[in-house]
């Protein structure tokens, strides 16, 4: 499922701090890439973090994301939920890799 983690941050190159969103999948990279391509997020925007691959959204992209859970069936998650998903992703994909 595509999930949305809303938080406050200052994305690189943005002078003003504000709301932003991590968009990620608890199913896998393929689902995230399919979602991104279907919603105008380019492959170059993908953050291939060791923590959890995700797209970052802010500004007008964030406004679009706020509409997506109702459209796509994704959900907003708490800090605790994203940490749980990050741990699960690391255990599945990089267990034992340092």
Residue pairs with C-beta under 8 A, 6 or more apart in sequence:
1 25
1 26
1 27
1 73
1 74
1 75
2 23
2 24
2 25
2 31
2 32
2 35
2 68
2 72
2 73
2 74
3 23
3 24
3 25
3 26
3 74
3 75
3 76
3 77
3 81
3 82
3 85
4 21
4 22
4 23
4 65
4 68
4 69
4 74
4 75
4 76
4 77
5 21
5 22
5 24
5 76
5 77
5 79
5 81
5 82
6 19
6 20
6 21
6 76
7 19
7 20
7 21
7 22
7 79
8 17
8 18
8 19
8 20
9 17
9 18
9 20
9 58
10 16
10 17
10 18
11 20
11 56
11 58
14 58
14 59
18 58
18 59
19 58
19 62
20 56
20 57
20 58
20 62
21 56
21 57
21 58
21 62
21 65
22 52
22 54
22 55
22 56
22 82
23 32
23 35
23 36
23 41
23 54
23 55
23 56
23 57
23 65
23 74
24 32
24 52
24 53
24 54
24 55
24 82
24 85
25 31
25 32
25 35
25 53
26 85
26 88
26 89
29 53
32 46
32 53
32 54
32 55
33 43
33 46
35 41
35 72
36 42
36 43
36 45
36 46
36 55
37 43
39 64
39 68
41 55
41 57
41 61
45 55
45 56
46 53
46 54
46 55
47 53
47 54
47 55
47 56
50 90
50 94
51 86
51 89
51 90
52 82
52 85
52 86
52 89
52 90
53 89
57 64
57 65
68 74
69 75
69 76
77 85
